Amino acid sequence: MTDEKEHTYELVPSLNQELRKFSTLNLFIMEAIAGKLRLNATDLKCRDLLNYTGPITAGKLAKLTNLTTGAITGVIDRLEKEELVERVHDPEDRRRVIIQPLTHRAPEIRNLFKPLNESLSELFKKYNDEELHLLLDMLVELNALYPKELMKVSKKD
């Protein structure tokens, strides 16, 4: 939303607090699901990121996540061990390695998220289409905002 809406901002602190609480609880859910895959939440979210980006270099993955190249190597090692990604040589530059997401375990992962997805679907039934469009718009805006905020936090002093 580009237009600034007129309001008193009384709800903003509560919204910020609830967003922080949601983020914390979401992390714990991700950690629990990742544990069932013998991973940690960071590994799982990096694999999820590869679902959106498609095959990319380890350097690009490190940049997108703000993890060091050493940390990303560990993430990729764990994902590869669990057969969730594979390293393939870049056909245009054999010295470069591309991280390729594998899909054969996708049904297993979807099954782990099924209870959460069903609960969310039930929650969304409480809202009409206009409200759901507002929620969707807010999430799209947050997904655009967070990478910019990550860059701010990541800047070297």
ABEGO torsion letter per residue (X at the ends): XABBBBBAGAAAAAAAAAAAAAAAAAAAAAAAAAAAAGBBAAAAAAAAAAAAAEBBBAAAAAAAAGBBAAAAAAAAAAAAAAGABBBBBBAABAABBBBBBBAAAAAAAAAAAAAAAAAAAAAAAABBAAAAAAAAAAAAAAAAAAAAAAAAAABBX
